[in-house]
């Protein structure tokens, strides 16, 4: 766990509980989302842990955080395709903590949709979690983020620019999130900032069929650093964009070991 850090731009008086920043993280119960929550909480932030179905993991993580600092975390359930539920989640955050300084749109569905087999259920699931949810949650959070001078970090994907075969719907959703990042930066300026992190080979899908071991090896070999990244690499970059980059907005940072520096990428799906 990283050493504690401070948030000089948002909470100059850490001794005042009401000045401690609050960050809402979607998909925070597990994997990359949990790593982001752990890093921000370790640094002193209060956190709102969104989950859709991982209720036990979210409750465990919130209890862990509150065991360290009472009243520093809550867990909130919502479906990202439900606009009213997203608005209610922001309201719950403000009710619990009285402010909102950061939003991390991390939650994401990911699966193959080969052309010719795509149906509306696939479309609704992938667009709902990767684009619709971030849009309407950002809209709901915008007044509080403007008031605090806070920021949004969206988790997109390097394949928003360089598609993999078989993932057309996911690619379209993440490309939309990339465009949304820049559009929201325009909409929320000058009060709040909006940026994105585009991961490369970090935290492989739990379903090995999505990326067989041979495909994973080829992907890692295509990075300049010749190794996969970690969830902590993403968490560290999110921390930087939220609290240590007051003059950065509308940007997408690739955290991919240099993979996107290649002009072309290997086709690893066939």
The 8 nearest C-alpha neighbors of each residue, nearest first, counted from 0:
[[1, 2, 38, 41, 37, 3, 231, 34],
 [2, 0, 3, 38, 41, 42, 4, 37],
 [1, 3, 4, 0, 42, 41, 38, 5],
 [4, 2, 42, 41, 1, 5, 43, 38],
 [3, 5, 42, 2, 6, 43, 41, 1],
 [6, 4, 7, 42, 3, 43, 10, 13],
 [5, 7, 8, 9, 10, 242, 4, 11],
 [8, 6, 11, 9, 10, 5, 242, 243],
 [9, 7, 6, 10, 242, 11, 243, 245],
 [10, 8, 7, 6, 11, 20, 242, 149],
 [9, 11, 18, 12, 19, 7, 6, 13],
 [10, 12, 7, 13, 9, 8, 6, 18],
 [13, 11, 14, 10, 15, 18, 19, 16],
 [12, 14, 15, 10, 19, 11, 18, 16],
 [15, 13, 12, 16, 18, 19, 17, 11],
 [14, 16, 13, 18, 17, 12, 19, 10],
 [17, 15, 18, 19, 14, 13, 12, 20],
 [16, 18, 15, 19, 96, 97, 20, 98],
 [19, 17, 10, 16, 15, 20, 13, 12],
 [18, 20, 16, 17, 10, 13, 44, 21],
 [21, 19, 44, 100, 45, 18, 10, 9],
 [20, 22, 45, 99, 100, 46, 44, 101],
 [23, 21, 101, 46, 102, 100, 47, 99],
 [22, 24, 47, 102, 46, 103, 101, 48],
 [25, 23, 103, 27, 48, 49, 102, 47],
 [26, 24, 49, 106, 27, 105, 104, 103],
 [25, 27, 106, 50, 32, 49, 28, 105],
 [28, 26, 32, 33, 48, 25, 24, 49],
 [29, 27, 57, 33, 56, 26, 50, 53],
 [28, 30, 33, 27, 32, 31, 56, 26],
 [29, 31, 33, 32, 34, 230, 202, 28],
 [32, 30, 230, 34, 33, 35, 29, 202],
 [31, 33, 27, 35, 34, 26, 30, 29],
 [32, 34, 27, 29, 36, 28, 35, 30],
 [35, 33, 31, 37, 32, 36, 230, 234],
 [36, 34, 234, 32, 38, 33, 37, 31],
 [35, 37, 33, 39, 34, 38, 40, 32],
 [38, 36, 34, 40, 35, 39, 41, 33],
 [37, 39, 41, 35, 40, 36, 34, 42],
 [40, 38, 42, 36, 41, 44, 37, 35],
 [39, 41, 44, 37, 43, 42, 38, 36],
 [42, 40, 38, 39, 43, 3, 37, 1],
 [43, 41, 3, 4, 39, 40, 44, 5],
 [42, 44, 40, 41, 39, 45, 5, 3],
 [45, 43, 40, 20, 39, 21, 42, 19],
 [44, 46, 71, 21, 72, 40, 20, 22],
 [47, 45, 72, 22, 21, 23, 48, 44],
 [46, 48, 23, 73, 72, 74, 22, 24],
 [49, 47, 74, 27, 24, 75, 73, 46],
 [48, 50, 25, 75, 26, 27, 76, 74],
 [51, 49, 76, 26, 53, 52, 28, 27],
 [50, 52, 76, 77, 78, 53, 49, 26],
 [51, 53, 54, 50, 76, 55, 77, 78],
 [54, 52, 56, 55, 50, 51, 57, 28],
 [53, 55, 57, 56, 52, 58, 50, 51],
 [56, 54, 58, 57, 53, 59, 28, 52],
 [55, 57, 59, 28, 58, 53, 54, 60],
 [58, 56, 28, 54, 60, 59, 55, 74],
 [59, 57, 61, 55, 60, 56, 54, 62],
 [60, 58, 56, 62, 57, 61, 55, 63],
 [59, 61, 63, 57, 62, 58, 56, 64],
 [60, 62, 58, 64, 63, 72, 59, 73],
 [63, 61, 65, 59, 60, 64, 66, 58],
 [64, 62, 60, 66, 61, 65, 59, 67],
 [63, 65, 61, 67, 66, 62, 68, 72],
 [66, 64, 69, 68, 62, 67, 63, 71],
 [65, 67, 63, 64, 68, 62, 69, 61],
 [66, 68, 65, 64, 69, 63, 71, 62],
 [69, 67, 65, 66, 71, 64, 70, 72],
 [70, 68, 65, 71, 66, 67, 64, 72],
 [69, 71, 65, 72, 68, 73, 45, 64],
 [70, 72, 45, 69, 65, 68, 46, 64],
 [73, 71, 46, 61, 45, 47, 70, 65],
 [72, 74, 47, 61, 48, 75, 46, 71],
 [73, 75, 48, 47, 49, 57, 61, 58],
 [76, 74, 49, 48, 50, 73, 77, 88],
 [75, 77, 50, 51, 49, 74, 78, 52],
 [78, 76, 51, 84, 79, 50, 85, 75],
 [77, 79, 80, 81, 51, 84, 76, 85],
 [78, 80, 132, 81, 128, 77, 127, 85],
 [79, 81, 127, 78, 132, 82, 131, 128],
 [82, 80, 84, 79, 78, 83, 85, 77],
 [83, 81, 85, 84, 135, 80, 86, 79],
 [82, 84, 86, 85, 81, 87, 88, 135],
 [85, 83, 87, 81, 86, 82, 77, 88],
 [86, 84, 88, 82, 87, 83, 136, 81],
 [85, 87, 83, 89, 88, 84, 139, 90],
 [86, 88, 90, 84, 85, 89, 91, 83],
 [89, 87, 91, 85, 90, 86, 84, 92],
 [88, 90, 92, 86, 91, 87, 140, 93],
 [89, 91, 87, 93, 88, 92, 94, 86],
 [92, 90, 94, 88, 89, 93, 87, 95],
 [91, 93, 89, 95, 90, 94, 96, 88],
 [94, 92, 97, 90, 96, 98, 95, 91],
 [93, 95, 91, 92, 97, 96, 90, 98],
 [94, 96, 92, 93, 91, 97, 73, 98],
 [97, 95, 93, 98, 94, 92, 21, 17],
 [98, 96, 93, 94, 95, 99, 92, 17],
 [97, 99, 93, 96, 143, 21, 100, 147],
 [98, 100, 21, 143, 144, 101, 22, 93],
 [101, 99, 149, 21, 20, 144, 147, 22],
 [100, 102, 22, 150, 149, 151, 99, 23],
 [103, 101, 151, 23, 22, 24, 104, 152],
 [102, 104, 24, 152, 105, 153, 151, 23],
 [105, 103, 153, 25, 133, 154, 106, 102],
 [104, 106, 154, 25, 103, 26, 32, 107],
 [107, 105, 26, 25, 104, 128, 108, 129],
 [108, 106, 128, 129, 105, 109, 26, 125],
 [107, 109, 125, 128, 110, 129, 124, 106],
 [110, 108, 107, 169, 125, 111, 204, 166],
 [109, 111, 112, 108, 209, 166, 169, 125],
 [110, 112, 166, 165, 113, 109, 209, 169],
 [111, 113, 166, 117, 165, 114, 168, 116],
 [114, 112, 165, 116, 111, 115, 166, 117],
 [113, 115, 116, 117, 112, 165, 167, 166],
 [114, 116, 117, 113, 112, 118, 165, 167],
 [117, 115, 114, 113, 112, 118, 121, 111],
 [118, 116, 112, 115, 114, 121, 113, 119],
 [119, 117, 121, 120, 122, 116, 112, 115],
 [120, 118, 122, 121, 123, 117, 124, 125],
 [119, 121, 123, 122, 118, 124, 117, 125],
 [122, 120, 124, 119, 118, 123, 125, 117],
 [121, 123, 119, 120, 125, 124, 126, 118],
 [124, 122, 120, 126, 127, 121, 125, 119],
 [125, 123, 127, 121, 122, 126, 120, 128],
 [126, 124, 122, 127, 128, 108, 123, 129],
 [125, 127, 130, 129, 123, 172, 124, 128],
 [128, 126, 131, 80, 124, 123, 125, 132],
 [127, 129, 107, 132, 79, 125, 126, 130],
 [128, 130, 126, 107, 172, 127, 125, 173],
 [131, 129, 126, 133, 176, 132, 172, 127],
 [132, 130, 127, 134, 133, 126, 135, 80],
 [131, 133, 79, 128, 134, 135, 130, 80],
 [132, 134, 136, 130, 131, 135, 104, 137],
 [135, 133, 131, 137, 132, 136, 130, 138],
 [134, 136, 138, 137, 132, 133, 139, 82],
 [135, 137, 139, 133, 138, 85, 134, 132],
 [138, 136, 140, 134, 135, 139, 133, 141],
 [137, 139, 135, 141, 136, 140, 134, 142],
 [140, 138, 136, 137, 86, 141, 135, 89],
 [139, 141, 137, 138, 143, 142, 136, 144],
 [140, 142, 144, 138, 143, 139, 137, 145],
 [143, 141, 145, 144, 140, 146, 139, 138],
 [144, 142, 146, 145, 141, 140, 99, 147],
 [145, 143, 149, 141, 147, 146, 142, 100],
 [144, 146, 190, 148, 142, 191, 143, 147],
 [145, 147, 143, 144, 148, 142, 190, 149],
 [148, 146, 144, 149, 145, 100, 143, 99],
 [149, 147, 191, 145, 190, 146, 144, 150],
 [148, 150, 100, 144, 191, 147, 101, 145],
 [151, 149, 192, 101, 191, 193, 241, 144],
 [150, 152, 193, 102, 101, 103, 194, 192],
 [151, 153, 103, 195, 194, 193, 102, 104],
 [154, 152, 195, 104, 103, 155, 196, 105],
 [155, 153, 196, 105, 195, 197, 104, 152],
 [154, 156, 197, 173, 196, 153, 177, 176],
 [157, 155, 197, 158, 198, 159, 173, 199],
 [156, 158, 197, 159, 199, 160, 198, 161],
 [159, 157, 161, 162, 160, 156, 170, 163],
 [158, 160, 174, 173, 170, 157, 156, 161],
 [161, 159, 158, 157, 162, 174, 156, 170],
 [160, 162, 158, 159, 157, 163, 264, 259],
 [163, 161, 158, 170, 160, 159, 164, 166],
 [162, 164, 166, 165, 158, 161, 266, 167],
 [163, 165, 166, 162, 268, 167, 266, 113],
 [164, 166, 113, 111, 112, 167, 163, 114],
 [167, 165, 111, 112, 169, 168, 164, 170],
 [166, 168, 170, 169, 165, 171, 112, 113],
 [169, 167, 171, 170, 166, 172, 112, 122],
 [168, 170, 172, 166, 171, 167, 125, 173],
 [171, 169, 167, 173, 159, 168, 172, 166],
 [172, 170, 174, 168, 169, 173, 175, 167],
 [171, 173, 175, 169, 126, 170, 174, 130],
 [174, 172, 176, 170, 175, 159, 155, 171],
 [175, 173, 159, 177, 171, 176, 172, 170],
 [174, 176, 172, 178, 173, 177, 179, 171],
 [177, 175, 179, 173, 174, 178, 130, 180],
 [176, 178, 174, 180, 175, 179, 173, 155],
 [179, 177, 175, 180, 176, 181, 182, 174],
 [178, 180, 176, 182, 177, 181, 183, 175],
 [181, 179, 177, 183, 178, 182, 194, 176],
 [180, 182, 249, 184, 178, 179, 183, 185],
 [181, 183, 179, 185, 184, 180, 178, 186],
 [184, 182, 186, 185, 180, 181, 187, 179],
 [183, 185, 193, 181, 249, 182, 187, 186],
 [186, 184, 182, 183, 188, 187, 181, 249],
 [185, 187, 183, 184, 188, 182, 189, 181],
 [188, 186, 191, 184, 185, 183, 190, 189],
 [189, 187, 190, 185, 191, 186, 184, 192],
 [188, 190, 191, 187, 192, 185, 145, 184],
 [189, 191, 145, 188, 148, 187, 192, 146],
 [192, 190, 148, 149, 150, 145, 187, 188],
 [191, 193, 150, 248, 184, 151, 188, 149],
 [194, 192, 151, 184, 248, 150, 249, 152],
 [195, 193, 250, 152, 249, 248, 251, 180],
 [196, 194, 153, 251, 152, 154, 252, 250],
 [195, 197, 252, 154, 251, 253, 155, 198],
 [196, 198, 156, 253, 155, 157, 252, 254],
 [199, 197, 254, 156, 255, 253, 157, 196],
 [198, 200, 255, 201, 157, 254, 197, 156],
 [201, 199, 227, 228, 255, 198, 202, 219],
 [200, 202, 228, 229, 199, 203, 227, 230],
 [203, 201, 230, 229, 204, 200, 31, 30],
 [202, 204, 201, 205, 200, 210, 207, 215],
 [205, 203, 206, 202, 207, 209, 210, 109],
 [204, 206, 207, 203, 209, 202, 208, 210],
 [205, 207, 204, 208, 209, 210, 203, 211],
 [208, 206, 209, 211, 210, 205, 204, 212],
 [207, 209, 206, 210, 211, 205, 204, 212],
 [208, 210, 207, 206, 211, 204, 110, 111],
 [209, 211, 208, 207, 214, 215, 212, 204],
 [212, 210, 214, 207, 213, 208, 215, 209],
 [211, 213, 215, 214, 216, 210, 207, 217],
 [212, 214, 216, 215, 211, 217, 210, 267],
 [215, 213, 217, 267, 211, 216, 212, 210],
 [216, 214, 212, 218, 217, 213, 210, 219],
 [215, 217, 213, 219, 214, 218, 220, 212],
 [218, 216, 220, 214, 215, 219, 221, 213],
 [217, 219, 215, 221, 220, 216, 214, 222],
 [218, 220, 216, 221, 222, 217, 226, 225],
 [219, 221, 217, 225, 218, 222, 216, 226],
 [222, 220, 218, 219, 258, 217, 223, 225],
 [223, 221, 258, 225, 257, 256, 219, 224],
 [222, 224, 257, 225, 256, 258, 221, 220],
 [223, 225, 256, 222, 226, 257, 227, 219],
 [226, 224, 222, 220, 223, 219, 221, 227],
 [225, 227, 219, 224, 228, 222, 256, 220],
 [228, 226, 200, 219, 201, 229, 225, 256],
 [227, 229, 201, 200, 232, 226, 255, 256],
 [230, 228, 231, 232, 201, 202, 227, 233],
 [229, 231, 31, 233, 232, 34, 234, 201],
 [230, 232, 234, 229, 233, 235, 34, 35],
 [233, 231, 229, 235, 230, 234, 236, 228],
 [232, 234, 236, 230, 231, 235, 237, 254],
 [235, 233, 35, 231, 237, 236, 232, 34],
 [234, 236, 238, 232, 233, 237, 231, 239],
 [237, 235, 239, 233, 238, 234, 240, 232],
 [236, 238, 234, 240, 239, 235, 241, 233],
 [239, 237, 235, 241, 236, 240, 242, 234],
 [238, 240, 243, 236, 237, 242, 241, 244],
 [241, 239, 237, 244, 238, 242, 243, 236],
 [242, 240, 238, 239, 150, 237, 243, 101],
 [241, 243, 239, 240, 6, 244, 238, 8],
 [242, 244, 239, 240, 245, 241, 238, 6],
 [243, 245, 240, 247, 246, 242, 239, 241],
 [244, 246, 247, 243, 242, 8, 240, 192],
 [247, 245, 244, 248, 192, 243, 240, 249],
 [248, 246, 244, 245, 250, 249, 192, 240],
 [249, 247, 192, 193, 250, 194, 184, 246],
 [248, 250, 181, 184, 194, 193, 180, 251],
 [251, 249, 194, 248, 195, 252, 247, 181],
 [252, 250, 195, 196, 194, 253, 197, 249],
 [251, 253, 196, 197, 195, 254, 250, 194],
 [254, 252, 197, 255, 198, 196, 251, 157],
 [255, 253, 198, 197, 199, 256, 252, 196],
 [254, 256, 199, 257, 198, 258, 253, 200],
 [257, 255, 224, 222, 258, 223, 254, 228],
 [256, 258, 223, 255, 222, 260, 259, 224],
 [257, 259, 222, 260, 255, 256, 221, 261],
 [258, 260, 261, 257, 157, 255, 262, 253],
 [261, 259, 257, 258, 262, 223, 222, 263],
 [262, 260, 259, 263, 258, 264, 257, 221],
 [261, 263, 260, 264, 259, 161, 258, 265],
 [264, 262, 261, 265, 161, 259, 260, 266],
 [263, 265, 266, 261, 262, 221, 161, 259],
 [266, 264, 267, 263, 221, 218, 217, 163],
 [265, 267, 268, 264, 163, 269, 164, 214],
 [268, 266, 214, 269, 265, 217, 218, 163],
 [269, 267, 266, 164, 214, 165, 163, 210],
 [268, 267, 266, 164, 214, 165, 265, 163]]
